[in-house]
């Protein structure tokens, strides 16, 4: 699963697994998304991820935030779910996903947002 780092590779691996083993379980799909999340978090240089029983927080340092258009990220997050919140600490940014009333597993929302961020701003980070 190490190679899942985009929607395309996710779909390819999923197809390969389905061809070999038939319909794959939701647990395997969530695991694949978790692998994808880890790759995106590394690429976006997320400094910390903190999970509580009510939320998941992703910490971005000021040097990374300066390469983003935070208004774009806010709008993308809003269109994914209104359960995202943004907290500014100095020049750092914390994106919080409240997980209590989500319709599906939180990893789906997190990956969707991080993938959008990476596709828009990933070239600015390296």
Secondary structure, DSSP 8 states (H G I E B T S, - for coil): -TT--SHHHHHHHHHHHHHHHSS--HHHHHHHHHHHHHHHHHHTT--EEEE-SSEEEEEE-HHHHTTS-HHHHHHHHHHH-TTEEEEEETTEEEEEEE-TT-SS-HHHHHHHHHHHHHHHHHHHH-
